[in-house]
């Protein structure tokens, strides 16, 4: 949810920008509740949902405990990102064909 001029599901943030549900963040600001479904420390990544047909190359999601951040690979792999068989980080699954592991959420 933070970064210079970045955009998240809960709003935009950066120096003095708005972030989350009614809050503001940035130098001297106060922080709101965050965007709907966002995982703290994972920026604008949303929790992974099997069957979500909106996943395209570049979509950022979180999954697992502790949370890790993943990016949906571009065409022709993006079509697999929505299927449960490709759930990011799932043991014994071919998820690496569809997702790039960006590491743990801070």
Secondary structure, DSSP 8 states (H G I E B T S, - for coil): --STT-EETTEE-STT-EETTTEE-STT----S-STTB-TTSTT-EE--TT-TT--TT-EEEETTTTEEEEE--TTSGGGTTSGGG-TT-TTS-GGGTEEEEEE--
